[in-house]
Amino acid sequence: MYGWTSARISVSAARQCLDIPDDVLTYAVTALSAAIAYLVPPAARDIIVRADVVAREIGQGA
């Protein structure tokens, strides 16, 4: 939620300060969001859930 809010604020500031087309801003925000999502490690809960799924698959002989 906070990421989208900061993206909206950044886009609004860029629109007011610079003459950048909307589609270029959209591509920039999309690329930046994807880059940040790639760099941020998964949460500990996600790792535990994935380990649980793998353990259950191994236990069932899959």
N, C-alpha and C positions, 0 to 999 in steps of 0.2 A: 504494500500500500504506500509506504513512504517513498519507494523508488519511483512510482508513477507520479506522485506529487512533485518530487524534485524534477522529474523530466518535464512535467507541464510548466513549472516555473522557469526552467531553463529555456524551453521553447518560446515561452511568452517574452522573456527578456531578449532572446535573440531576434524575435520578430520586431520588437520595438527599437532595438539598437542598430540592427543590421538589416539590409535589404536582401534577405535570403528567401527563395521560393519555398512554399510549404512542402513540396515533395522532397526537396533536398533536406529540409529539417527532419522530415519523417524518416528518410533513409539514415540520417546521422543518429537519430535517437534509437532506431532499430539496431544499427550496428553497435552502438555503445552499450545498449542493453544486453545484446548477445555476448559481447566481449566480457562484460562484468559477470554475467551468469556463468561463463566458462571459467573465469578465474576464481570465483568464490567456491571454496570447498563445500562438500555436502555436510549437512548437520549430523551430529552424532546419532540422533534418532533415526535418520535415514540409513545410516550404516548398520545400525542394530537391526532395523526391520529387514534390510537386505540379507544380513547374515542369518536371520531367523528363517527367511524364505529358503535360502540355500540349504540350511540344516534340515528343514522339513523335506525338501526334495531328496536329499541324500538318505534320509530315514525311510522314505517310501521306496527307495530303490530305483529312482528315476534316472 
